[in-house]
Amino acid sequence: MIVGGIVSSRLKRKFKKYSKIATHSGLSGKEIAEKMLSDNNISDVKVISVVGKLTDHYNPSDKTVNLSADVYQGRHVSAAAVAAHECGHAIQHSVSYQWLHMRSQMVPIVNYSSKMMNMIFLFGIFGVSFLKIMSFYQLIMLFVILQAIVTAFTLITLPVEFDASRRALVWLRSSGITNDNELTYANDALKWAARTYLVAALASVTYLLYYISMLRD
């Protein structure tokens, strides 16, 4: 939690810093996203604005690149980096990138597993302590199974995010949207964004190992 908080705080500072540096192209995040999609012959993906900060994401179910207002309208390095990164996911989708496909398929079961863990935790305390419906071993085994699903999802997310950033940086360089200095800043911002996913994966693995260790005690 401490490491995650540090990385998240550093990421916000980085994006705030680079949001003050305008790109020499002068294009907004929306324009950059649309150009990147066009350059990759993708015509069935829409670029839309969503509320919030750092809420940017690509939705494969309805083929939309969702950009927060600051990124959608922004004409700075942070906007360029984020817009290109999310379009990187759209490109992954268009070329049937295996890891993105796997992650998309896991979303429903991961959401279900997360909800079940909360329910089982409350029910497990009641069941084990009072009704004796399940043993402590069975309760922890359920947690191991559900946590294993969540952990697999966080690990599969890593190559998806790193690849999207790679695609973004390659395109930003080749398109001339950013100069060398701006590209360096964009790379730095995306690296810190990727570290949040790495921390999440490490935390998930730690929880899984903790539950497994309880089975051995």
Rosetta constraint file for C-alpha pairs under 8 A:
AtomPair CA 1 CA 5 HARMONIC 6.03 0.50
AtomPair CA 1 CA 203 HARMONIC 8.00 0.50
AtomPair CA 2 CA 6 HARMONIC 6.26 0.50
AtomPair CA 3 CA 7 HARMONIC 6.17 0.50
AtomPair CA 3 CA 199 HARMONIC 7.37 0.50
AtomPair CA 4 CA 8 HARMONIC 6.02 0.50
AtomPair CA 4 CA 196 HARMONIC 6.79 0.50
AtomPair CA 4 CA 199 HARMONIC 5.97 0.50
AtomPair CA 4 CA 200 HARMONIC 7.45 0.50
AtomPair CA 5 CA 9 HARMONIC 6.02 0.50
AtomPair CA 6 CA 10 HARMONIC 6.08 0.50
AtomPair CA 7 CA 11 HARMONIC 6.05 0.50
AtomPair CA 7 CA 192 HARMONIC 7.15 0.50
AtomPair CA 7 CA 195 HARMONIC 7.00 0.50
AtomPair CA 7 CA 196 HARMONIC 6.30 0.50
AtomPair CA 8 CA 12 HARMONIC 6.34 0.50
AtomPair CA 8 CA 196 HARMONIC 6.52 0.50
AtomPair CA 9 CA 13 HARMONIC 6.36 0.50
AtomPair CA 10 CA 14 HARMONIC 6.14 0.50
AtomPair CA 10 CA 192 HARMONIC 7.48 0.50
AtomPair CA 11 CA 15 HARMONIC 6.22 0.50
AtomPair CA 11 CA 189 HARMONIC 7.04 0.50
AtomPair CA 11 CA 192 HARMONIC 5.47 0.50
AtomPair CA 11 CA 193 HARMONIC 6.23 0.50
AtomPair CA 12 CA 16 HARMONIC 6.07 0.50
AtomPair CA 13 CA 17 HARMONIC 6.02 0.50
AtomPair CA 14 CA 18 HARMONIC 6.16 0.50
AtomPair CA 14 CA 189 HARMONIC 6.01 0.50
AtomPair CA 14 CA 192 HARMONIC 7.95 0.50
AtomPair CA 15 CA 19 HARMONIC 5.88 0.50
AtomPair CA 15 CA 78 HARMONIC 5.64 0.50
AtomPair CA 15 CA 189 HARMONIC 6.34 0.50
AtomPair CA 16 CA 20 HARMONIC 6.90 0.50
AtomPair CA 16 CA 78 HARMONIC 7.86 0.50
AtomPair CA 17 CA 21 HARMONIC 7.43 0.50
AtomPair CA 18 CA 76 HARMONIC 6.98 0.50
AtomPair CA 18 CA 77 HARMONIC 5.52 0.50
AtomPair CA 18 CA 78 HARMONIC 5.30 0.50
AtomPair CA 18 CA 185 HARMONIC 6.92 0.50
AtomPair CA 18 CA 186 HARMONIC 7.88 0.50
AtomPair CA 18 CA 189 HARMONIC 7.85 0.50
AtomPair CA 19 CA 74 HARMONIC 7.78 0.50
AtomPair CA 19 CA 76 HARMONIC 5.28 0.50
AtomPair CA 19 CA 77 HARMONIC 5.95 0.50
AtomPair CA 19 CA 78 HARMONIC 5.08 0.50
AtomPair CA 19 CA 79 HARMONIC 7.03 0.50
AtomPair CA 20 CA 76 HARMONIC 6.60 0.50
AtomPair CA 20 CA 77 HARMONIC 7.89 0.50
AtomPair CA 21 CA 76 HARMONIC 5.39 0.50
AtomPair CA 21 CA 77 HARMONIC 5.92 0.50
AtomPair CA 22 CA 26 HARMONIC 7.04 0.50
AtomPair CA 22 CA 75 HARMONIC 5.83 0.50
AtomPair CA 22 CA 76 HARMONIC 3.95 0.50
AtomPair CA 22 CA 77 HARMONIC 6.04 0.50
AtomPair CA 23 CA 27 HARMONIC 7.45 0.50
AtomPair CA 23 CA 75 HARMONIC 6.36 0.50
AtomPair CA 23 CA 76 HARMONIC 5.06 0.50
AtomPair CA 23 CA 77 HARMONIC 5.68 0.50
AtomPair CA 23 CA 80 HARMONIC 7.88 0.50
AtomPair CA 23 CA 177 HARMONIC 7.46 0.50
AtomPair CA 23 CA 178 HARMONIC 6.12 0.50
AtomPair CA 23 CA 179 HARMONIC 7.92 0.50
AtomPair CA 23 CA 182 HARMONIC 6.79 0.50
AtomPair CA 24 CA 177 HARMONIC 7.43 0.50
AtomPair CA 24 CA 178 HARMONIC 6.60 0.50
AtomPair CA 24 CA 179 HARMONIC 7.25 0.50
AtomPair CA 25 CA 176 HARMONIC 7.90 0.50
AtomPair CA 25 CA 177 HARMONIC 5.51 0.50
AtomPair CA 25 CA 178 HARMONIC 6.81 0.50
AtomPair CA 26 CA 75 HARMONIC 5.68 0.50
AtomPair CA 26 CA 76 HARMONIC 7.68 0.50
AtomPair CA 27 CA 31 HARMONIC 5.82 0.50
AtomPair CA 27 CA 32 HARMONIC 6.16 0.50
AtomPair CA 27 CA 75 HARMONIC 5.51 0.50
AtomPair CA 27 CA 177 HARMONIC 7.93 0.50
AtomPair CA 28 CA 32 HARMONIC 6.12 0.50
AtomPair CA 28 CA 71 HARMONIC 7.59 0.50
AtomPair CA 28 CA 72 HARMONIC 6.54 0.50
AtomPair CA 28 CA 73 HARMONIC 5.39 0.50
AtomPair CA 28 CA 74 HARMONIC 5.13 0.50
AtomPair CA 28 CA 75 HARMONIC 4.35 0.50
AtomPair CA 28 CA 76 HARMONIC 7.49 0.50
AtomPair CA 28 CA 79 HARMONIC 7.21 0.50
AtomPair CA 28 CA 80 HARMONIC 7.45 0.50
AtomPair CA 29 CA 33 HARMONIC 6.06 0.50
AtomPair CA 29 CA 67 HARMONIC 7.92 0.50
AtomPair CA 29 CA 71 HARMONIC 5.27 0.50
AtomPair CA 29 CA 72 HARMONIC 4.66 0.50
AtomPair CA 29 CA 73 HARMONIC 5.92 0.50
AtomPair CA 29 CA 74 HARMONIC 5.72 0.50
AtomPair CA 29 CA 75 HARMONIC 6.39 0.50
AtomPair CA 29 CA 79 HARMONIC 5.08 0.50
AtomPair CA 29 CA 80 HARMONIC 5.52 0.50
AtomPair CA 29 CA 82 HARMONIC 7.85 0.50
AtomPair CA 29 CA 83 HARMONIC 5.46 0.50
AtomPair CA 30 CA 34 HARMONIC 6.19 0.50
AtomPair CA 30 CA 47 HARMONIC 6.54 0.50
AtomPair CA 30 CA 48 HARMONIC 7.80 0.50
AtomPair CA 30 CA 67 HARMONIC 7.79 0.50
AtomPair CA 30 CA 71 HARMONIC 7.57 0.50
AtomPair CA 30 CA 72 HARMONIC 4.86 0.50
AtomPair CA 30 CA 73 HARMONIC 6.59 0.50
AtomPair CA 30 CA 83 HARMONIC 7.19 0.50
AtomPair CA 31 CA 35 HARMONIC 6.08 0.50
AtomPair CA 32 CA 36 HARMONIC 6.11 0.50
AtomPair CA 32 CA 80 HARMONIC 6.56 0.50
AtomPair CA 32 CA 83 HARMONIC 6.69 0.50
AtomPair CA 32 CA 84 HARMONIC 7.01 0.50
AtomPair CA 32 CA 177 HARMONIC 7.86 0.50
AtomPair CA 33 CA 37 HARMONIC 6.19 0.50
AtomPair CA 33 CA 47 HARMONIC 7.01 0.50
AtomPair CA 33 CA 65 HARMONIC 7.99 0.50
AtomPair CA 33 CA 83 HARMONIC 5.36 0.50
AtomPair CA 33 CA 84 HARMONIC 5.94 0.50
AtomPair CA 33 CA 87 HARMONIC 6.18 0.50
AtomPair CA 34 CA 38 HARMONIC 6.09 0.50
AtomPair CA 34 CA 47 HARMONIC 6.88 0.50
AtomPair CA 35 CA 39 HARMONIC 5.98 0.50
AtomPair CA 36 CA 40 HARMONIC 6.33 0.50
AtomPair CA 36 CA 84 HARMONIC 6.98 0.50
AtomPair CA 36 CA 87 HARMONIC 6.91 0.50
AtomPair CA 36 CA 171 HARMONIC 7.39 0.50
AtomPair CA 37 CA 41 HARMONIC 6.33 0.50
AtomPair CA 37 CA 42 HARMONIC 5.05 0.50
AtomPair CA 37 CA 43 HARMONIC 7.03 0.50
AtomPair CA 37 CA 45 HARMONIC 7.72 0.50
AtomPair CA 37 CA 87 HARMONIC 6.63 0.50
AtomPair CA 37 CA 90 HARMONIC 7.84 0.50
AtomPair CA 37 CA 91 HARMONIC 7.64 0.50
AtomPair CA 38 CA 42 HARMONIC 5.56 0.50
AtomPair CA 38 CA 43 HARMONIC 6.57 0.50
AtomPair CA 40 CA 91 HARMONIC 7.33 0.50
AtomPair CA 42 CA 91 HARMONIC 7.73 0.50
AtomPair CA 42 CA 94 HARMONIC 7.50 0.50
AtomPair CA 44 CA 63 HARMONIC 7.12 0.50
AtomPair CA 45 CA 63 HARMONIC 4.97 0.50
AtomPair CA 45 CA 64 HARMONIC 5.35 0.50
AtomPair CA 45 CA 65 HARMONIC 7.04 0.50
AtomPair CA 45 CA 90 HARMONIC 7.58 0.50
AtomPair CA 46 CA 63 HARMONIC 6.64 0.50
AtomPair CA 46 CA 64 HARMONIC 4.78 0.50
AtomPair CA 46 CA 65 HARMONIC 6.12 0.50
AtomPair CA 47 CA 64 HARMONIC 5.78 0.50
AtomPair CA 47 CA 65 HARMONIC 4.70 0.50
AtomPair CA 47 CA 66 HARMONIC 6.13 0.50
AtomPair CA 47 CA 67 HARMONIC 7.37 0.50
AtomPair CA 48 CA 64 HARMONIC 6.87 0.50
AtomPair CA 48 CA 65 HARMONIC 6.19 0.50
AtomPair CA 48 CA 66 HARMONIC 5.13 0.50
AtomPair CA 48 CA 67 HARMONIC 6.20 0.50
AtomPair CA 48 CA 72 HARMONIC 7.70 0.50
AtomPair CA 49 CA 66 HARMONIC 5.67 0.50
AtomPair CA 49 CA 67 HARMONIC 4.91 0.50
AtomPair CA 49 CA 68 HARMONIC 5.60 0.50
AtomPair CA 49 CA 69 HARMONIC 5.80 0.50
AtomPair CA 49 CA 72 HARMONIC 6.03 0.50
AtomPair CA 50 CA 55 HARMONIC 7.38 0.50
AtomPair CA 50 CA 56 HARMONIC 7.63 0.50
AtomPair CA 50 CA 66 HARMONIC 6.02 0.50
AtomPair CA 50 CA 67 HARMONIC 5.76 0.50
AtomPair CA 50 CA 68 HARMONIC 4.93 0.50
AtomPair CA 50 CA 69 HARMONIC 6.35 0.50
AtomPair CA 51 CA 55 HARMONIC 7.34 0.50
AtomPair CA 51 CA 68 HARMONIC 5.67 0.50
AtomPair CA 51 CA 69 HARMONIC 6.39 0.50
AtomPair CA 52 CA 68 HARMONIC 5.94 0.50
AtomPair CA 52 CA 69 HARMONIC 7.33 0.50
AtomPair CA 53 CA 68 HARMONIC 5.85 0.50
AtomPair CA 53 CA 69 HARMONIC 7.65 0.50
AtomPair CA 53 CA 70 HARMONIC 7.50 0.50
AtomPair CA 54 CA 68 HARMONIC 6.56 0.50
AtomPair CA 55 CA 66 HARMONIC 7.90 0.50
AtomPair CA 55 CA 67 HARMONIC 7.02 0.50
AtomPair CA 55 CA 68 HARMONIC 5.79 0.50
AtomPair CA 56 CA 65 HARMONIC 7.79 0.50
AtomPair CA 56 CA 66 HARMONIC 5.39 0.50
AtomPair CA 56 CA 67 HARMONIC 4.56 0.50
AtomPair CA 56 CA 68 HARMONIC 5.50 0.50
AtomPair CA 56 CA 82 HARMONIC 7.44 0.50
AtomPair CA 56 CA 86 HARMONIC 7.28 0.50
AtomPair CA 57 CA 65 HARMONIC 6.25 0.50
AtomPair CA 57 CA 66 HARMONIC 5.24 0.50
AtomPair CA 57 CA 67 HARMONIC 6.73 0.50
AtomPair CA 57 CA 86 HARMONIC 5.87 0.50
AtomPair CA 58 CA 63 HARMONIC 7.27 0.50
AtomPair CA 58 CA 64 HARMONIC 5.88 0.50
AtomPair CA 58 CA 65 HARMONIC 4.58 0.50
AtomPair CA 58 CA 66 HARMONIC 5.85 0.50
AtomPair CA 58 CA 86 HARMONIC 5.60 0.50
AtomPair CA 58 CA 87 HARMONIC 7.33 0.50
AtomPair CA 58 CA 89 HARMONIC 6.31 0.50
AtomPair CA 58 CA 90 HARMONIC 6.67 0.50
AtomPair CA 59 CA 63 HARMONIC 5.54 0.50
AtomPair CA 59 CA 64 HARMONIC 5.35 0.50
AtomPair CA 59 CA 65 HARMONIC 6.51 0.50
AtomPair CA 59 CA 66 HARMONIC 7.42 0.50
AtomPair CA 60 CA 64 HARMONIC 6.93 0.50
AtomPair CA 60 CA 90 HARMONIC 7.40 0.50
AtomPair CA 60 CA 93 HARMONIC 6.96 0.50
AtomPair CA 60 CA 104 HARMONIC 7.72 0.50
AtomPair CA 63 CA 90 HARMONIC 7.48 0.50
AtomPair CA 65 CA 86 HARMONIC 6.35 0.50
AtomPair CA 65 CA 87 HARMONIC 6.68 0.50
AtomPair CA 65 CA 90 HARMONIC 7.44 0.50
AtomPair CA 66 CA 86 HARMONIC 7.92 0.50
AtomPair CA 67 CA 71 HARMONIC 5.87 0.50
AtomPair CA 67 CA 72 HARMONIC 5.30 0.50
AtomPair CA 67 CA 83 HARMONIC 6.99 0.50
AtomPair CA 68 CA 72 HARMONIC 5.88 0.50
AtomPair CA 69 CA 73 HARMONIC 5.99 0.50
AtomPair CA 69 CA 74 HARMONIC 7.78 0.50
AtomPair CA 70 CA 74 HARMONIC 5.24 0.50
AtomPair CA 70 CA 79 HARMONIC 7.23 0.50
AtomPair CA 71 CA 75 HARMONIC 7.87 0.50
AtomPair CA 71 CA 78 HARMONIC 7.27 0.50
AtomPair CA 71 CA 79 HARMONIC 4.33 0.50
AtomPair CA 71 CA 80 HARMONIC 7.62 0.50
AtomPair CA 71 CA 82 HARMONIC 7.08 0.50
AtomPair CA 71 CA 83 HARMONIC 6.93 0.50
AtomPair CA 72 CA 79 HARMONIC 7.13 0.50
AtomPair CA 72 CA 83 HARMONIC 7.75 0.50
AtomPair CA 74 CA 79 HARMONIC 5.58 0.50
AtomPair CA 75 CA 79 HARMONIC 6.40 0.50
AtomPair CA 75 CA 80 HARMONIC 7.32 0.50
AtomPair CA 76 CA 80 HARMONIC 6.35 0.50
AtomPair CA 77 CA 81 HARMONIC 6.12 0.50
AtomPair CA 77 CA 178 HARMONIC 7.94 0.50
AtomPair CA 77 CA 182 HARMONIC 6.29 0.50
AtomPair CA 77 CA 185 HARMONIC 7.05 0.50
AtomPair CA 77 CA 186 HARMONIC 6.05 0.50
AtomPair CA 78 CA 82 HARMONIC 6.14 0.50
AtomPair CA 78 CA 186 HARMONIC 6.51 0.50
AtomPair CA 78 CA 189 HARMONIC 7.16 0.50
AtomPair CA 79 CA 83 HARMONIC 5.88 0.50
AtomPair CA 80 CA 84 HARMONIC 6.01 0.50
AtomPair CA 80 CA 186 HARMONIC 7.52 0.50
AtomPair CA 81 CA 85 HARMONIC 6.06 0.50
AtomPair CA 81 CA 168 HARMONIC 7.13 0.50
AtomPair CA 81 CA 169 HARMONIC 7.74 0.50
AtomPair CA 81 CA 186 HARMONIC 5.17 0.50
AtomPair CA 81 CA 187 HARMONIC 7.64 0.50
AtomPair CA 81 CA 189 HARMONIC 7.40 0.50
AtomPair CA 81 CA 190 HARMONIC 6.89 0.50
AtomPair CA 82 CA 86 HARMONIC 6.23 0.50
AtomPair CA 82 CA 190 HARMONIC 7.66 0.50
AtomPair CA 83 CA 87 HARMONIC 6.28 0.50
AtomPair CA 84 CA 88 HARMONIC 6.11 0.50
AtomPair CA 84 CA 165 HARMONIC 7.82 0.50
AtomPair CA 84 CA 168 HARMONIC 4.78 0.50
AtomPair CA 84 CA 169 HARMONIC 7.67 0.50
AtomPair CA 84 CA 171 HARMONIC 7.85 0.50
AtomPair CA 84 CA 172 HARMONIC 7.45 0.50
AtomPair CA 85 CA 89 HARMONIC 6.87 0.50
AtomPair CA 85 CA 164 HARMONIC 5.45 0.50
AtomPair CA 85 CA 165 HARMONIC 5.16 0.50
AtomPair CA 85 CA 167 HARMONIC 7.33 0.50
AtomPair CA 85 CA 168 HARMONIC 4.97 0.50
AtomPair CA 86 CA 90 HARMONIC 6.75 0.50
AtomPair CA 86 CA 164 HARMONIC 7.13 0.50
AtomPair CA 87 CA 91 HARMONIC 6.24 0.50
AtomPair CA 87 CA 164 HARMONIC 7.73 0.50
AtomPair CA 87 CA 168 HARMONIC 7.39 0.50
AtomPair CA 88 CA 92 HARMONIC 6.26 0.50
AtomPair CA 88 CA 163 HARMONIC 7.68 0.50
AtomPair CA 88 CA 164 HARMONIC 4.36 0.50
AtomPair CA 88 CA 165 HARMONIC 6.79 0.50
AtomPair CA 88 CA 167 HARMONIC 5.55 0.50
AtomPair CA 88 CA 168 HARMONIC 5.65 0.50
AtomPair CA 89 CA 93 HARMONIC 6.23 0.50
AtomPair CA 89 CA 100 HARMONIC 7.83 0.50
AtomPair CA 89 CA 160 HARMONIC 7.73 0.50
AtomPair CA 89 CA 164 HARMONIC 5.53 0.50
AtomPair CA 90 CA 94 HARMONIC 6.26 0.50
AtomPair CA 91 CA 95 HARMONIC 6.26 0.50
AtomPair CA 92 CA 96 HARMONIC 5.97 0.50
AtomPair CA 92 CA 97 HARMONIC 4.85 0.50
AtomPair CA 92 CA 100 HARMONIC 6.83 0.50
AtomPair CA 92 CA 164 HARMONIC 7.46 0.50
AtomPair CA 93 CA 97 HARMONIC 6.03 0.50
AtomPair CA 93 CA 100 HARMONIC 6.95 0.50
AtomPair CA 93 CA 101 HARMONIC 7.48 0.50
AtomPair CA 96 CA 100 HARMONIC 7.66 0.50
AtomPair CA 96 CA 101 HARMONIC 6.80 0.50
AtomPair CA 97 CA 101 HARMONIC 6.35 0.50
AtomPair CA 98 CA 102 HARMONIC 6.25 0.50
AtomPair CA 99 CA 103 HARMONIC 6.17 0.50
AtomPair CA 99 CA 156 HARMONIC 6.42 0.50
AtomPair CA 99 CA 157 HARMONIC 7.61 0.50
AtomPair CA 99 CA 159 HARMONIC 6.94 0.50
AtomPair CA 99 CA 160 HARMONIC 5.95 0.50
AtomPair CA 100 CA 104 HARMONIC 6.10 0.50
AtomPair CA 100 CA 157 HARMONIC 7.76 0.50
AtomPair CA 100 CA 160 HARMONIC 5.81 0.50
AtomPair CA 101 CA 105 HARMONIC 6.27 0.50
AtomPair CA 102 CA 106 HARMONIC 6.33 0.50
AtomPair CA 102 CA 156 HARMONIC 7.58 0.50
AtomPair CA 103 CA 107 HARMONIC 6.40 0.50
AtomPair CA 103 CA 153 HARMONIC 6.48 0.50
AtomPair CA 103 CA 156 HARMONIC 6.37 0.50
AtomPair CA 103 CA 157 HARMONIC 6.61 0.50
AtomPair CA 106 CA 110 HARMONIC 5.95 0.50
AtomPair CA 106 CA 153 HARMONIC 6.84 0.50
AtomPair CA 107 CA 111 HARMONIC 6.15 0.50
AtomPair CA 108 CA 112 HARMONIC 6.23 0.50
AtomPair CA 109 CA 113 HARMONIC 5.98 0.50
AtomPair CA 109 CA 149 HARMONIC 8.00 0.50
AtomPair CA 110 CA 114 HARMONIC 6.14 0.50
AtomPair CA 110 CA 149 HARMONIC 6.49 0.50
AtomPair CA 110 CA 150 HARMONIC 5.72 0.50
AtomPair CA 110 CA 153 HARMONIC 7.24 0.50
AtomPair CA 111 CA 115 HARMONIC 6.39 0.50
AtomPair CA 112 CA 116 HARMONIC 6.07 0.50
AtomPair CA 113 CA 117 HARMONIC 6.12 0.50
AtomPair CA 113 CA 146 HARMONIC 5.43 0.50
AtomPair CA 113 CA 147 HARMONIC 7.65 0.50
AtomPair CA 113 CA 149 HARMONIC 7.26 0.50
AtomPair CA 113 CA 150 HARMONIC 7.17 0.50
AtomPair CA 114 CA 118 HARMONIC 6.71 0.50
AtomPair CA 114 CA 146 HARMONIC 7.44 0.50
AtomPair CA 114 CA 150 HARMONIC 7.41 0.50
AtomPair CA 115 CA 119 HARMONIC 6.39 0.50
AtomPair CA 116 CA 120 HARMONIC 5.79 0.50
AtomPair CA 116 CA 146 HARMONIC 7.85 0.50
AtomPair CA 117 CA 121 HARMONIC 5.97 0.50
AtomPair CA 117 CA 143 HARMONIC 6.56 0.50
AtomPair CA 117 CA 146 HARMONIC 6.80 0.50
AtomPair CA 118 CA 122 HARMONIC 6.61 0.50
AtomPair CA 119 CA 123 HARMONIC 6.03 0.50
AtomPair CA 120 CA 124 HARMONIC 5.29 0.50
AtomPair CA 120 CA 139 HARMONIC 7.85 0.50
AtomPair CA 121 CA 125 HARMONIC 6.36 0.50
AtomPair CA 122 CA 126 HARMONIC 6.62 0.50
AtomPair CA 123 CA 127 HARMONIC 5.82 0.50
AtomPair CA 124 CA 128 HARMONIC 5.67 0.50
AtomPair CA 124 CA 129 HARMONIC 8.00 0.50
AtomPair CA 124 CA 134 HARMONIC 7.61 0.50
AtomPair CA 124 CA 139 HARMONIC 6.31 0.50
AtomPair CA 125 CA 129 HARMONIC 5.80 0.50
AtomPair CA 126 CA 130 HARMONIC 5.68 0.50
AtomPair CA 126 CA 131 HARMONIC 6.89 0.50
AtomPair CA 127 CA 131 HARMONIC 4.79 0.50
AtomPair CA 127 CA 132 HARMONIC 5.34 0.50
AtomPair CA 127 CA 133 HARMONIC 5.15 0.50
AtomPair CA 127 CA 134 HARMONIC 6.39 0.50
AtomPair CA 128 CA 132 HARMONIC 4.69 0.50
AtomPair CA 128 CA 133 HARMONIC 6.19 0.50
AtomPair CA 128 CA 134 HARMONIC 5.74 0.50
AtomPair CA 128 CA 135 HARMONIC 6.07 0.50
AtomPair CA 128 CA 136 HARMONIC 6.49 0.50
AtomPair CA 134 CA 138 HARMONIC 6.10 0.50
AtomPair CA 134 CA 139 HARMONIC 6.66 0.50
AtomPair CA 135 CA 139 HARMONIC 6.34 0.50
AtomPair CA 136 CA 140 HARMONIC 6.30 0.50
AtomPair CA 137 CA 141 HARMONIC 6.08 0.50
AtomPair CA 137 CA 215 HARMONIC 6.43 0.50
AtomPair CA 138 CA 142 HARMONIC 6.28 0.50
AtomPair CA 139 CA 143 HARMONIC 6.55 0.50
AtomPair CA 140 CA 144 HARMONIC 6.19 0.50
AtomPair CA 140 CA 211 HARMONIC 6.48 0.50
AtomPair CA 140 CA 212 HARMONIC 7.95 0.50
AtomPair CA 140 CA 214 HARMONIC 7.34 0.50
AtomPair CA 140 CA 215 HARMONIC 6.81 0.50
AtomPair CA 141 CA 145 HARMONIC 6.31 0.50
AtomPair CA 141 CA 211 HARMONIC 7.98 0.50
AtomPair CA 141 CA 212 HARMONIC 7.98 0.50
AtomPair CA 141 CA 215 HARMONIC 7.35 0.50
AtomPair CA 142 CA 146 HARMONIC 6.22 0.50
AtomPair CA 143 CA 147 HARMONIC 5.79 0.50
AtomPair CA 143 CA 211 HARMONIC 6.96 0.50
AtomPair CA 144 CA 148 HARMONIC 5.88 0.50
AtomPair CA 144 CA 208 HARMONIC 6.18 0.50
AtomPair CA 144 CA 211 HARMONIC 5.86 0.50
AtomPair CA 144 CA 212 HARMONIC 6.40 0.50
AtomPair CA 145 CA 149 HARMONIC 6.56 0.50
AtomPair CA 146 CA 150 HARMONIC 6.57 0.50
AtomPair CA 147 CA 151 HARMONIC 5.98 0.50
AtomPair CA 147 CA 204 HARMONIC 7.46 0.50
AtomPair CA 147 CA 207 HARMONIC 7.44 0.50
AtomPair CA 147 CA 208 HARMONIC 5.80 0.50
AtomPair CA 148 CA 152 HARMONIC 6.06 0.50
AtomPair CA 148 CA 208 HARMONIC 6.37 0.50
AtomPair CA 149 CA 153 HARMONIC 6.38 0.50
AtomPair CA 150 CA 154 HARMONIC 6.43 0.50
AtomPair CA 150 CA 204 HARMONIC 7.20 0.50
AtomPair CA 151 CA 155 HARMONIC 6.25 0.50
AtomPair CA 151 CA 201 HARMONIC 6.61 0.50
AtomPair CA 151 CA 204 HARMONIC 5.21 0.50
AtomPair CA 151 CA 205 HARMONIC 5.93 0.50
AtomPair CA 151 CA 208 HARMONIC 7.39 0.50
AtomPair CA 152 CA 156 HARMONIC 6.13 0.50
AtomPair CA 153 CA 157 HARMONIC 6.13 0.50
AtomPair CA 154 CA 158 HARMONIC 6.78 0.50
AtomPair CA 154 CA 197 HARMONIC 7.35 0.50
AtomPair CA 154 CA 200 HARMONIC 6.85 0.50
AtomPair CA 154 CA 201 HARMONIC 4.96 0.50
AtomPair CA 154 CA 204 HARMONIC 7.34 0.50
AtomPair CA 155 CA 159 HARMONIC 7.86 0.50
AtomPair CA 155 CA 201 HARMONIC 5.78 0.50
AtomPair CA 156 CA 160 HARMONIC 6.95 0.50
AtomPair CA 157 CA 161 HARMONIC 6.20 0.50
AtomPair CA 157 CA 197 HARMONIC 7.45 0.50
AtomPair CA 158 CA 162 HARMONIC 6.15 0.50
AtomPair CA 158 CA 194 HARMONIC 7.75 0.50
AtomPair CA 158 CA 197 HARMONIC 6.51 0.50
AtomPair CA 158 CA 198 HARMONIC 6.77 0.50
AtomPair CA 158 CA 201 HARMONIC 7.98 0.50
AtomPair CA 159 CA 163 HARMONIC 5.81 0.50
AtomPair CA 160 CA 164 HARMONIC 6.22 0.50
AtomPair CA 161 CA 165 HARMONIC 6.33 0.50
AtomPair CA 161 CA 194 HARMONIC 6.56 0.50
AtomPair CA 161 CA 197 HARMONIC 7.99 0.50
AtomPair CA 162 CA 166 HARMONIC 6.24 0.50
AtomPair CA 162 CA 194 HARMONIC 6.59 0.50
AtomPair CA 163 CA 167 HARMONIC 6.18 0.50
AtomPair CA 164 CA 168 HARMONIC 6.14 0.50
AtomPair CA 165 CA 169 HARMONIC 6.20 0.50
AtomPair CA 165 CA 190 HARMONIC 6.44 0.50
AtomPair CA 166 CA 170 HARMONIC 6.18 0.50
AtomPair CA 167 CA 171 HARMONIC 6.19 0.50
AtomPair CA 168 CA 172 HARMONIC 6.09 0.50
AtomPair CA 169 CA 173 HARMONIC 6.16 0.50
AtomPair CA 169 CA 183 HARMONIC 7.18 0.50
AtomPair CA 169 CA 186 HARMONIC 7.67 0.50
AtomPair CA 169 CA 187 HARMONIC 6.88 0.50
AtomPair CA 170 CA 174 HARMONIC 6.23 0.50
AtomPair CA 171 CA 175 HARMONIC 5.73 0.50
AtomPair CA 172 CA 176 HARMONIC 6.19 0.50
AtomPair CA 172 CA 177 HARMONIC 5.52 0.50
AtomPair CA 172 CA 178 HARMONIC 5.96 0.50
AtomPair CA 172 CA 183 HARMONIC 7.20 0.50
AtomPair CA 173 CA 177 HARMONIC 6.99 0.50
AtomPair CA 173 CA 178 HARMONIC 6.46 0.50
AtomPair CA 173 CA 179 HARMONIC 7.37 0.50
AtomPair CA 173 CA 180 HARMONIC 7.83 0.50
AtomPair CA 173 CA 183 HARMONIC 6.98 0.50
AtomPair CA 178 CA 182 HARMONIC 5.40 0.50
AtomPair CA 178 CA 183 HARMONIC 5.69 0.50
AtomPair CA 179 CA 183 HARMONIC 6.00 0.50
AtomPair CA 180 CA 184 HARMONIC 6.28 0.50
AtomPair CA 181 CA 185 HARMONIC 6.46 0.50
AtomPair CA 182 CA 186 HARMONIC 6.14 0.50
AtomPair CA 183 CA 187 HARMONIC 6.04 0.50
AtomPair CA 184 CA 188 HARMONIC 6.27 0.50
AtomPair CA 185 CA 189 HARMONIC 6.26 0.50
AtomPair CA 186 CA 190 HARMONIC 6.21 0.50
AtomPair CA 187 CA 191 HARMONIC 6.11 0.50
AtomPair CA 188 CA 192 HARMONIC 6.50 0.50
AtomPair CA 189 CA 193 HARMONIC 6.36 0.50
AtomPair CA 190 CA 194 HARMONIC 6.12 0.50
AtomPair CA 191 CA 195 HARMONIC 6.32 0.50
AtomPair CA 192 CA 196 HARMONIC 6.81 0.50
AtomPair CA 193 CA 197 HARMONIC 7.31 0.50
AtomPair CA 194 CA 198 HARMONIC 6.49 0.50
AtomPair CA 195 CA 199 HARMONIC 6.09 0.50
AtomPair CA 196 CA 200 HARMONIC 6.23 0.50
AtomPair CA 197 CA 201 HARMONIC 6.18 0.50
AtomPair CA 198 CA 202 HARMONIC 6.23 0.50
AtomPair CA 199 CA 203 HARMONIC 6.07 0.50
AtomPair CA 200 CA 204 HARMONIC 6.15 0.50
AtomPair CA 201 CA 205 HARMONIC 6.20 0.50
AtomPair CA 202 CA 206 HARMONIC 6.13 0.50
AtomPair CA 203 CA 207 HARMONIC 6.31 0.50
AtomPair CA 204 CA 208 HARMONIC 6.29 0.50
AtomPair CA 205 CA 209 HARMONIC 6.19 0.50
AtomPair CA 206 CA 210 HARMONIC 6.11 0.50
AtomPair CA 207 CA 211 HARMONIC 6.29 0.50
AtomPair CA 208 CA 212 HARMONIC 6.22 0.50
AtomPair CA 209 CA 213 HARMONIC 6.06 0.50
AtomPair CA 210 CA 214 HARMONIC 6.48 0.50
AtomPair CA 211 CA 215 HARMONIC 6.76 0.50
AtomPair CA 212 CA 216 HARMONIC 6.83 0.50
AtomPair CA 213 CA 217 HARMONIC 6.57 0.50
